[in-house]
Amino acid sequence: MSPFQKKLLVILAMVAVLSPLGIILPEKFEAGDAWGEWSAETIRELVGFIPEKLAETADIWRAPIPDYNLGDEKSSFAVQALSYILSGAIGIGLCVLVLFGLSKLLVKKKE
Amino acid sequence: MHIPDGYLSPQTYVPLYAVFAGFIAVALKKVRQNLSAKNVPYLGMAAAFSFLIMMFNVPIPGATTGHAVGAAIVALVLGPWPAVVAVSVALIIQAFLFGDGGITAIGANCFNMAVVMPFTAILVFRLVRGKAAAGWRVSLAAFLSGYLSLVVAAVVTAIEFGIQPLIASADGKPLYAPYGLEIAVPAMAIEHMLLFGVIEGLVTMLVLMYFARNDRDGVYALQEAKR
């Protein structure tokens, strides 16, 4: 890695530390879900019913860390913020690992 | 812009999986042929950057949130095909590990954010930049590249949402995403034109300027024009 690339990694880590802004600001400005990313319950409030197939398939996958939150919606802000930072760190680590592995695999195939 | 499970009918998400599979196959081949040793760390960092920037939910006060994707700047720095790979990896990790975007919708989400965005970004950058090597024209090209690519991706996503009531309803009731094109497209287009696109544009412009200062020869979109 070049010195510039190492510097970029440090910047990425700093961005991860700042990431809780991504949950603080929406809360402060009372902004709801992203358009089209509502829970089934919210859809019921919006349109009066839950579409049949949506109800059946919305929870097809149980993510290990749903919404980047190790606690739940009622957890203290500190837990949510720390979860968010940790999720960012896991994200950086996995992205770097997966692409490093993938690059190795692809280059090996070349020879 | 991460479509959750349950919003798209199989008639929509299966073909989008197929389209995405085609693009990722070509992208992996291109990366295999062209990836320099120097760019191996960049590829991982690009995915990480995209992953992180998507965590910064930006509020429209009292209404909704959205975020930049980072796919435009990744495309400008590394080229569109490496961007397809990097942003897809970020999106797939988000879906499986964090439930951000559905598992059934991975093909759709990767198509919208990891295919449509990088290619739109490169196209816009080339058109606006013309023959300029530096200066305001390059900055403007970078801004518009981020801005328009996010807006286009949002509109494509909105079309996928909006066609659901048309193709998958029973007794006049939608089975999946409930809003038609006449609601989905303006809603997604306007919020991305007013705010989230501006953020994507600024991020794209600032990071490109930073790269131009530090590793100009490594920037795909700036190399091209020399040829």
Interface residues (C-beta under 8 A of the other chain):
Chain A: M1 S2 F4 Q5 L8 L9 L12 V15 A16 S19 L21 G22 I23 L25 P26 K28 F29 E30 A31 G32 D33 A34 W35 G36 E37 A40 I43 L46 V47 F49 P51 E52 K53 L54 A55 E56 T57 A58 D59 I60 W61 R62 A63 P64 I65 P66 D67 Y68 Y84 S87 G88 I90 G91 I92 L94 C95 V96 L97 V98 L99 F100 L102 S103 L106 V107 K109 K110
Chain B: M1 H2 I3 P4 D5 G6 Y7 S9 L28 V31 R32 L35 K38 V40 P41 Y42 L43 G44 M45 A47 A48 F49 F51 L52 I53 M55 F56 N57 V58 P59 I60 P61 G62 A63 T64 T65 G66 H67 V85 A86 V89 A90 I93 Q94 A95 F96 L97 F98 G99 D100 G102 I103 T104 T157 A158 F161 A168 A170 K173 P174 L175 Y176 A177 P178 Y179 A184 A187 M188 E191 N214 D215
